[in-house]
């Protein structure tokens, strides 16, 4: 009996995932899977998510299903589906006008929906491949990456496009760096990161990426003044100075990364990968050492971290045995 107890105690001290730098145990997981919210009859790839903080509702861009699911996070269930879309990719909720914006990659349109009942209230045609959406918290402007190389600015008050910032190729992940008055965008087709003046849209810099490619997701560590970028070829998490693009760190990352977030409260970085993992890194360490590699399922690469509700949401596409769902993770201590 004594031997059995010793073996059991030893087993309980093993890390959740066997990587040399992991400091996670079953008693103190860094991400706790709280539950799964079924999306219903949703097939194919799922893209980005957004939150309506007034009603505590999560929007899910169901790209290949041509729909957007609306989840009530209190009830943990889908309460509405916006159908009839064309490959919705980006979603963004603009609070001052209570409007949901949906960027459609299939026809390049941006469609507007009233937050109270999801009635369509407008449409703006950008021309091609409408994608990521960002809301400027200061101006309330809605910025949308699209086409062969551009970021459109929409005034929510007039619901019209008021500016168009050119880029060398189609932008993927981009962020609004308010501390330095600039927009930083991944342009993987140019194997670079483009920096624009956020007021005029004029180019400020083009940071070439010589060692890695396929830079899709991006996040800002505002406290450290760093730009975090996930590369797919090969899988790397890299950190750059937001002021001049100087390389700060580069570490190995799970494959097919699609979303990247900074948890400022805990000093962590979360990266979701289609390979079937969420990698968790230490943002307070200069070398961004990995703290955990959390197993998910293959193809589940889209995620959304919401600090106000302290949850990480992971979109999981339908498989042969399970329907599409949003997995809800609660960060550990």
N, C-alpha and C positions, 0 to 999 in steps of 0.2 A: 504493500500500500504506500509506503514512504517513497519508493522509487517512482510509482505512478504519479504521486503528487508532485515530485520534483520535475518529472517530464512535462506535466501539465503547466507548471509555473514557467518552465523554460519556453514552452510553446507560446504562452501568452505574451512573452517579451519580443517575439519575432516581429519585424516590420511588416506593414500591410503589403508592400510591394518591395521585392528584393532588389533595391538599387543601393549603391554604396553610400549615397548622401541622404537617404531617406531617414527622417527622424519621427516617423509616425507609427503608432501602435494601435491595435484594435480598441483599446480603452479611450484613446484620444485621437480619433480620425480628424483630418483637416477638412474633409468634406463629408457630411452625413447625408445619405440619401433618405429624405423625409417621406417621399411618396412619388407617385406617377399619376399625371393627369391625362386621361385618354382624350385624343383629339377626334375620335369618330372615324368615319370612312374617308381617311386622308391617305392618298397614295403618293409615293415618290419623294423627291427631295424637298426638304424644308429649309427656308432661309432665315432671314433676320427676325428679331423680336423687338418690341417696344412696350412701354408701360404708360397707362393712364393713372397717375397717382391720385387723382380726385376720387375715382371710383374703384381703385385697386384692381384694375383689369390689365391683363397681359394680351398683347396682339402678336400673333404668330403668322408669318408670311409662308403660306403653304404653296411653294413655287410651282411644283408640277401638278398640283391639284387645282391651280388657278383660283385660289381662295385665301382669305385671311380669317383665322380662327380668333374668337374673342373669349378669353378665359376670365372668369370671376375667381380671383385668388382666395377670397374668403370661403367660397363654396367649393373651390377646387374642381371646377367643371366648366365645360364650354357652354356659353349662354347665347352665342350668336355666331353666324358664319356669313362673311361677305363673299359672295360668289360672283362669277362672271368676269374675273380679272384675267390678265394675260401675263403669266409668269411673274407674279409679285415677288420682288426681291427685298427692297427696303421698306421699312415702316417707321413712322415717327409721329409722336403725339405732341401738338403745339398747344400748350395749356391756356394761353391768354385768349385764344379764339375757340378753344374746345374743339379742335379739329384733328382728325387722324389723316395723315398723308401716307399714301401707298404708291411706291415707285414700281412700275411694271417694266420688266426687261423685254417682254415680248413685243410691245408696240411703242415703247418709249414714253408712255403717258404717266402722269402723276395724278392720281385721283384723290379727291378730298371728301371726307365723311364727317358728319356731325357726331360729336361725342355722345350725345344723349341717346340717339336712336340709330345711328349709323346710316342715315339717309345720305345719299350722294349729293354734295353741294357744289362741286366744281371739278374741272379737269384742265390740266396744263400739259400740252404736248411738247416734250423736249426733243423728240425725233428718233432716239435710238437708245436702247439698253439703259434705261433708268435704274439706278442701283442704290448705293448707300445713302442714308439720310442722316443729317446732323442738324440739331436745333441750337442756334446761338442764344445762350441764356440772357445775354445783354440786349441785343437788338430784337430778339424773337424771330429773326430771319430763319428760313428753312433752306438749308444747303443740300444739294443733291448731285452726286457724281453721275455722269452719264456719257453716252456716245463714245466717239473715238478719242476724246480728250477734252473734258470740260467739267466744271462745277457750276451749276445754276443756283442763283439766289432768288428765293421767292419771298415776297412781302406778305405775311399772313393777313394783314389788314385789308389789302386790295386783292389778294389771291392772284397776283400776277408775277411774272418773272421780271426782276428789276436789274439783274446783272448776270454776266456770263464770264467765268474765268477760264481761259484756255490752259490746257495741259498738253504735253507731247503725245500722250496715248491715254487710253481709258484708265480712270482712277479706280482703284479698289478701296481698301480701307483708308479713311482720312480722318484727321482730327483738327479741332480748332484750338490753337495754342494762344489763349488770351493773354498770357504773361508776356509773350513776345510779339503780339499782334500779327500772327501769321497762321496760315493753313498749311498743314503738312500732309502730303498724300503719297501713298504707295502707287507707283506706276510700273508694275512688273514688266509690261511690254517694252519699256525703255531700260529695264534692269537698274532702276534708280528710285530715289525718293525725291519728290518735287516739293519745293517750299515757295509759297505765294504770300504776298502782303495781303492781309485779310481785309483791308479797306479798299485798296485799288485793284486787287487781283493780279498785280504785276509780279513776274517771277523774281524771286530773291536768290534762289540757289537750286542746284540739282546735285544731290549727293549720289554718286555712282556706287552701285553695289557690285564689287568685283568678285567676291568669294562665294556668295550665295545668290539664289534667284527665287522666283515665284513668291515675292513678298506681298502677301494678301492682307492679313489682319494687322491692326496697329492700335496702340493705346498710348496715352500720355501719363507719365508719372510726374504730376505737377509739383509735388514737394521736392523731388530730386532734380527737376528740370531735365528729364530724360524722355526720349522717344523710344518706345518698345515696339519691336517689329518681329513678327513670326514669319520665317521662311519655310518653304516646302522643299526646296531643291538646293542642298539637302535640308533636313529638318533642323532648324536652329532658332533659338530665341536670342535676339541681339538688342543691345541698348546703345543709344546714341545721344550725344549732347543736343538738347533742343536749340541751343544757340548757334552751333556751328557744324553739327553733324559728325563731330569726332566720335569714333568708336570707343565705347566704354567697356563693353563685355559681350561675349558670345558663347552660348552654351548649347549642348545637344537638346533636341526637342522631339516629341512624338511626331509621327508622320501625318501629313494632310491637315495641317492646322488651319482653322477657319475663323476662330474668334479668340480675342485676347483682352483681358481686363485686369485692372489694378485694384486690389482691395487695400485702400489707404489706411483703414482702421487697423488692420493686422500686418501691414507691410508685406503683402503677398501679391503674386501674379498668378492668374488662372489662364490656362490655354487649353481649349478643347480641340481635339484632333479626330479626324475621320478614321484613323487607324484603330480607334477604340479606347482612347484614354483621355483623361484630363491631367495635364501636368501642373503641379503647384510649385512655384519658385519663391525664394526668399528675396523680396525687393530691398530689404535693409542690408543684405550682404553685397559687398562690392562686386562679387563674381556671380551673383544671381544663382546661387546653388539650388538644386532641385530638392524640395522637401518631400514630395510624394508623387507617385504616378498612380492615379486612381483609374481602375478598369471601368469602362462603360460598354458600349457595343460598337462594332464596326459601322461606319457611316454616320455616326452621331457626332457631327463636327460643329454644329451651330449652337452657341450658348449666349447667355445674357446675364450679366451680374448686375444686381440692383442694390446699391448700398442702403437706400431708404428702407427696404424690407429685409435687407441682409440675407439675400438668397441668390443662388446661382441656378439658372434655369437651363436645361439641356434639351434640345429638340432631337427626338429619336424617331426616325422614319419607320414606317410599317415594315414588319418582317413576316416570315411565313407563319410564325406562331403567335406574334403579338401585334396589336394595332399600333398606329402612330401615337406618340405620347410626348408630353413634356415632363422630364424628370426634375424634381425639385431637390436641390442640395442646400443644406444649412451649413455654413462654414463653422469649423471647430473653434476652439478658444483663441 
